[in-house]
Amino acid sequence: MSFRTPTAADHVEDVSPGTGTLPPRAWYARSDARSLSLNGDWRLRVAPTADAEDDSFAVPGFDAGDWARVTVPGHWVLQGDGAFGSPIYTNHLYPFPVDPPRVPTENPTGDHLRVFDLPSDWPAAGSGDAVLRFDGVESCARVWLNGTELGVFKGSRLPHEFAVGALLKPSGNVLAVRVNQWSAGSYLEDQDQWWLPGIFRDVTLLHRPAGCAGDFFTHASYDHAGGEGTLRVDSEVAGRVSVPALDIDVATGESVTVPVRPWTAETPHLYDGELITPGERVPLRIGFRTVALTDGLITVNGRPLLFKGVNRHEWHPEKGRALDPGTMREDVLLMKRHNLNAVRTSHYPPHPAFLDLCDEYGLWVIDECDLETHGFVEQEWRDNPVDDERWTPALLDRAARMVERDKNHPSVIVWSLGNEAGTGRGLTAMADWIHARDDGRLVHYEGDADCRDTDVYSRMYPAHEEVRRIAEGRDGGTRARRRLPLILCEYAHAMGNGPGGLADYQALFESHDRLQGGFVWEWIDHGVRDERFGYAYGGDFGEELHDGNFVCDGLVLPDRTPSPGLLEYKKVIEPVLIEVDGAGGTARVTNRQDFADLSAFAFTWSCQVDGETVGSGPLTVPALAPGGSADVKLPALPAGRDAETGWTVSAALAADTRWGAAGHEVAWGQGAVTARRVPAVEPAGAPAFPGDGTLTLGPGVFDARTGALRAIGGVGVTGGPRLDVWRAPTDNDDGAPWQSDTRYGLLWRKLGLHRMRHRLDAVEQDGPALTVRTRVAPAAWEVGLAAVYRWTSDGERLALTVSVTPEGDWRVPLPRLGVRFGLTGPADRVRWFGGGPGEAYPDTKEAARLGRWESTVDALQTPYVRPQENGARADVRWAEVGGLRIEGDPEFWFTARRWTTEHLDAAAHLTDLVPGDTVWVNLDHGQHGIGSQSCGPGPLPHYRLDAERAEFSFVFTPVG
Ligand code: GAL
């Protein structure tokens, strides 16, 4: 005898997309029909299982007075300080047993209640209908209004509507929503992100007057040959379409062709129009453009595109995926201001307001369906829902809800079936449906290696060499695939410090037509604001299964501060290439845009002497067409400069735009005129022994026995300078567990590069010099580095030459090679002449501009959510910190921080970094490249720092 009877919760495990909802249709934020936002303060009760509570809460009169309050839109696990459970982060593993479509008994279930009145001027009953719209609920919702069940839906990041007119009352309407965290739908939503249940997008009541608009599809194409646009709005409810600026007033379904300015991401011309049905006026924002696959290339308005894109998850460090309009706008502004031109909405359709912004500001969009079944990879894709026809209705429902919702956005040029869902008939069915419904856009899916269903060959994280092979058609593949362009839907994994190698990818993209660019992974670190940690990541909420900080892999930090990776990307994808021939006195300017000429930009030249700008002025550059180049003569330089001299040429917005103010720099280039003269120290005097155990040499005070430096002038020094090869491994050094290439971060640690011992072999006086001979090596291994420090002084300055000779069979590159020491006195401000203003490493230094810079020690740090090596400044000629001026020969990498590398290495969160009194300075001759191995390839061979003989010098001067 069974005591468990099927309960009302069984719909949760049903593979169907739901019941009771209206067919999907075009989405719009407003019209002249009334609407009522039901966002705001709701009542919430969270139960541990789907059937713990009955559904009596949905009945009017239920007393929810003792329930908690929750803000809708929102995720209940991010509200209530943990009282309602916690977020869970997994990359691709399902956080529950894989037994589709079954879900665990432990299924947190949030009952949401909201009582609302209709506004007094809400149209009376009988004058039309009303629709209740949910824009996003994770993962399964069952809805009642005034005690009547409306239905059930799944498809978390998709809209669902119910007809509710007959149920509405003027006041005291009771809206009840039961939300289950886990459902059959969860199997389709295995994206790499936090699992966050809740009603996380808007809830709106829409009045539907008699004769209101139904679904409609705006077709607005552009004929680039004739400069004309053709508009046709297909509408379920017949009416008229008006576009006053174009003198258009036609019936729906009728085509009209007129001269227009086309829409592109560079020139996002939108025409305001209206769809007028007998009962409703719906504003339209029309962008004329034609998307096609032409001769194997993605073209818009007849021209091939180059995507300079990014993958964007929706994220806010406090609100999760419940994004407010301001945050969405901030994302778009940041993207535009950093030269990005494209977004892939990984891995679900975003809040529709985001697409409005993409239309308005100009970004190409790959709109991706809410679909990922990645966890099935662990069972060789057996039972994958996308290859099981029982699930096909759910897949088609998701495809339709995306396409119908977003089809009127000019910015959307490609539909993506989803992400990492293997292969299967369901995906083919989706592609077929989309192709049939919308022949004006292309279809993308990265998992379709043979390009059976797709219009573009898409890859994630291929190494540069493979990209080159594909570009040259040497990669094999099906005939269908070989005819298609390549895009990298994901590349350059921006986890922690990095990604490295962006410029090398871009160079490939720029030089092969078949390569149409890519989308960096990803936009933002999904750190959760948390007092304990600064930002929390996977595991911080006690999850039994999690993927740690793999969720923090964005170009912006969780608070949207651009990381050095974004600044590097901005430089690499500049719309204008500026190559300065310093000696020749010219700048070659190339328009790298696809559509616009250069008239939006104003150019300036400036001249720097030892990093200081000594002159500047406007530079006249022709309004070159896309792809065009010109050599522009720079002014004559004043002659006879005995210093390092160079040019900077910069391009900035000539006038205010929607996204940037006049003067906002979009591109720059530099070129040297005369080279740097390195400092020479003529030794004068010899080491002296005052008899107190010290040894002095010019301003230097050493320990006479060990040769360790203690002070330079009045500046106290500790712990060196001595050879240092260790850096706190970056996420890209450590690499991802599945990487087949060598993961140097792990090898370095195995080899003990973090615990090098310094054996003192000799402290010698050699004429004017003090020479200290050492061998630096880790326990247990034969490898080591002979390091000789040779000190001299001219009386004022102290010079150090370090000679390094590797010993033994070194098979790994070094993380860094240089010296480290501590400054024991006050040290706050830092000035330097070199690359800046931001962090740089060998394969992330395009954005480092040669100049004079100032900072504080604290501001030199990049607060990566998981602490790791950061903050180096490249090509430094000299730096001043803590009363010391340090000049290098050759230029060096400069790093200063208030904790040691060992502390940095041990820290798991920002709050673990506690500043000490000593400022630790690294002066590096070399740094190993960064690469992208936290998900992609490691640094290219020419960014390796091999253990080789090296010699490098510094001159220290106390500056008081
Ligand atoms: C990809 C995946 C993304 C993300 C990324 C690594 O395979 O599509 O969702 O997981 O790897 O951060």
Boltz pocket constraint, residues with backbone or C-beta under 6 A from the ligand:
constraints:
  - pocket:
      binder: B
      contacts: [[A, 91], [A, 191], [A, 192], [A, 347], [A, 419], [A, 420], [A, 460], [A, 490], [A, 493], [A, 521], [A, 550], [A, 553], [A, 935]]
      max_distance: 6.0
